[in-house]
Amino acid sequence: MKTEAYEKVRTARSNSRPTSIDYIHHIFDVFFEMHGDRKFADDGAVVGGIALLNDLPVTVISIEKGRSVKERMARSFGAPQPEGYRKALRLMKQAEKFGRPVICLIDTSGAYCGIGAEERGQGQAIADNLMEMMTLKTPVISVFVGEGGSGGALALAVADRVWMLENAVYSVISPEGCASILWKDSSRASEAAEVLKLTAEDSYENGFIEKVISEGDIGEDSFYERLKWELIWEMNALRDKPLEELLEERYQKFRKVGAQETD
Amino acid sequence: MAFFNFRLQPKNELEKGGRTSAPVQSDESEPEKKCPNCHKDIPISELAGNLNVCSCGYHFRLNSRQRIGMITDKGSFKELFTEVDYSDPIDFPGYQDKIDSAKNLSKEKEGVVCGTAKIGGEDCCIFAMEPYFMMGSMGTAVGEKVTSLFEYATEHRMSVVGFTVSGGARMQEGLFSLLQMAKTSGAVKRHNDAGLFYLTVLTDPTTGGVTASFAMEGDIILAEPSATVGFAGARVIEQTTKKALPKGFQTSEFLLKHGFVDAIVSRQRQKTLIRHLLKIHDRREGV
């Protein structure tokens, strides 16, 4: 059974799709990449640095899957290690210090799954980002450009604005993982994708994201130009907000998910 | 007492919801439990007298009420947010049945119990996750209750003591579940920024989205001996990496060695230690 949701999963994962670095090169005028978490290593799956958005200095943090086989290996196919999340947090704290807004580009099947990642506290690294992003004293916009796999994606998505490309997906678990738990059959991933409500449209309808970016002209100059101006306008609007209001709205945006009346 | 009817079962059996009623003791002799560690049969009354810890040191799993009963002063626990119920926000197939069997098995409404209590005379907010309710997985109700507890604690300037046991985010509520990680972390952060104390005790098992949120956000993180604590599942890691896992991988002892917990504390020592730590961190005005 082929479902529309699973078609989007396949599109989001497609090799021919632009990766985060393409966005960085097309949208920003200057980009200076910074490496390392200052604790253990430099994770190739997370690419971050300072950039100019038009003439506004911003910090850009992205999860990069890579293109060639060699590059994909070096970037762990876009699955960040704990040091990737710690590098991201280092750059966010630096952005806060210098009053730079933050733009995150997300494309990951999930946080890296491995012995070393557990030894170095994958869960702790993600938890730290969730806490710190909630109160980061500068505007943050996160854009899902491809896959948004679970906690590994959320660790860069506690933002004032969360946008998704039309064919990006955002899910608590991969459709394959869901199918194998639910029906003991990972080949029913297509049905699972439908059930999980993982499309950009679903996320928009459920109020998790503020914007769906159409991608009819994806990869063309017009596409990047459009996204660039969306970012400029929105960032200017966020920068105009008093900090206290910005942070309260950020908190409430997540606070309201699944909220119930309590006494 | 009702909880004696529970026998240690593999996690998967519970998660499948295959068993909907507690096993009935058939013979007249005193009920016993087999220790999975030393394989001895231990009379249940003896276990109960020893906080459900075998003489070999093996810590049997506790449900949330046992946990709260064990750690808080008698009669001091006042439950909060009892009205919060499960929801099925994405209309997930078969979810209602799973909830029904989880309610049946655990006799709880959801995967966490929250409230206020005294521990050795020290006031605090407390939560204990419920292993027999879909293995303490975090859906919107669990996220809502934990978040509300931190907000309550911030408002009343109270410390929070949390016992975690969880299979992670609850798949059946889709992104609604995942975003509870951000929601709970936000509430923990506000509590933290108010200068208030949060202590977590990681118990077997604490994994996935709970490890990657409020379980790892304590000012002090304790763990019970030999508890499984990790982010990704061990079997998944083994299958993905095709490497043999190191001995003791993702146990409390492994986390201690790698610097992610402050101390491993046996159940017998927990109450005294937690009381001392609460006293040291008392931040209410006028105290």
Interface residues (C-beta under 8 A of the other chain):
Chain A: A111 C113 G114 I115 A117 E118 E119 R120 G121 Q122 G123 Q124 I126 A127 D128 L130 M131 E132 M134 T135 S150 G151 L154 A155 A157 V158 Y170 S171 V172 I173 C178 I181 L182 V195 L196 K197 L198 D202 S203 N206 F208 Y251 F254 R255 V257 G258 A259 Q260 E261 T262 D263
Chain B: L80 F81 E83 V84 D85 S87 P89 I90 F92 P93 G94 G139 T140 A141 G143 E144 T147 S148 A169 M171 E173 G174 L175 F176 S177 L178 L179 Q180 M181 A182 K183 S185 G186 A187 V188 K189 R190 N192 D193 G208 G209 T211 A212 S213 F214 A215 M216 E217 G230 F231 A232 V236 I237 T240 T241 K243 L245 P246 F249 Q250 F254 H258 G259 F260
